[in-house]
Amino acid sequence: MSHKHIYLSLVDVVDKKVFTEDKMWEWKRHIMSSYKAVFYEMKAKIDPSAPLNFFLNRALFDEVIIDAIIGMRKITDSRFNNVEEPNGFKVASYLAYWWLRHKPVSIHYPRNYSLEDVQIVDEEYEDMEKEQQITVWRLKHINEQRR
């Protein structure tokens, strides 16, 4: 085993031209509001006695934004294309890609509890069993939900 030291340095992610701190905060606010919308929708649908806790890992959430900016900067800084600023579709796709890579949302529940035991409270569905299965699937894949 090698005993060489590795030095890691911080990367300047924001700039004063395209990837500004204001733009970064705008993206963070937008993603956070989308996450909250999914969270509140799921919480309203699930029986409140279910021992589920939703958890957003802030460090991973920050990495979503940072990695998206680094990827977009590679495009704008490339000498092989003349892209000065990524369009909205490119920004959204990079943010979504890194969200799915980092999966910053998790659901915590007791070891003796199964997600398949989750009951939904809204009784307006024609097929409650099917809706319960859909809800369980959505909980298992909480990071893939869209809003």
N, C-alpha and C positions, 0 to 999 in steps of 0.2 A: 504494500500500500504506500502510495506516495504521500509525503508530508509537505508538499509545496503549498504555499498559501495562495489563495485567490483573492484578488482585490475587485470588489464590485463597486462601481460608481453610479451615481444617480444620473438619469437621463433627463435632459431638459425637454419636457413634453410640450409645454405651452410656448407660444410665441406672441408677438405683438401684431401679426399680420392676419393670419387665417385661423390658427388654433389658439385663440386667446383664452384667457381665464374665464371671461364672461361666457364665451361659447361653451366651454367645458361645463360650467355651472348650469347653463341652459339645458344641455343634454342630460346632466344628472337630474335636474328637476323633472324633465319630461319622463325619463325612465322611472324615476321614483313615483311619479303620479300614476304611471301605467301599472307599476307593481302594486301600488295601494288599491287601485281599482280591482285588480284580480283578487287581491287578498280580501277586500271587503265583500266581494261577490261570493267568494268561497266561504267565508265566515258566516255570511247570512244564510247560506244554503245548508250548512252543516248543523246538526244538533249541538247546541252549546255545551251539553254535558260530555261531548267527545273530548278526550284528553290530548288535543292537538295544539301544538305551539308552532307558529310560523316564525322563521328566523331569517333575517337578511344579514349576511356576512358583509359588513361594511368594507373590509379590506378587499374582498373579491369584487365587490361593487365598484370600488375605486379602480381596480385593475381593468375592469370592463372598459371604462372610459379611457384610461391611459393607453391600453393596448390598441383600442380603436384609433386613437389619435396617432400613435406611432405608425400604425399601418397606413393611415391616410397620408401621413407626412412622407412616407416612402414614395407614394405616388406623386405627390406634388413636388417633391424634391428631385425626382428622377430627371435625368437629362435626356431620357428616351421618349418622353412625352411632354406635351406643353399644357398640362393641367395646372391651373393656378389655384383653384379652389374646388373641392369636391362638391357635387350637387347633393341635394337632400336625399335622393335615393341611395347614393354611395354612403353617406353618413349613416342612414338608417340600417343599411346592410352590414356595415362594419360593427355598429353597436349591437345589432342582433347576433351577429356571428360570435362576438366575444362574450355576450351574455350566455349563449349556449355553450361555449367552451368552458367558462368559469363556473356556471351554475351557482350563483350567489344565494339563492333561496333554498332553504331546507325546511323540512317539517319534522319536529321532534315529538315523540310520543313514547309512553312507557313500553318496556320490553315485552310485557305480557299482553299488549294491545295490538290488534291487526287493523290495518287500514280498511280491509274488507268489512270490518264491523261498523264503519262510519254510516250513520243514518242521516238522511236529509230531512229537513223540517217542512219544506214547502210541499203541500199535498195537491198542488194543481196539475201535476204531471199525470198523464194517462197511464204510463207504465212506470210505476215507482221503482221497480227492481232494475229496469234498464237505466233509469236516471241515477240510481244509486251506483251502478257499475261505472257509468260515465264519470260521476263525481270522484269515485275512487281512482279511476285512471287519470283524471285531471290532477288529483293530489299527488300521485306518483310522479307525474311529469309537470310539476308546478312551474319549472323554469321555461317550459315550452308554451305556456299560455300566452295568448296575445290579448291586447286590449286596444 
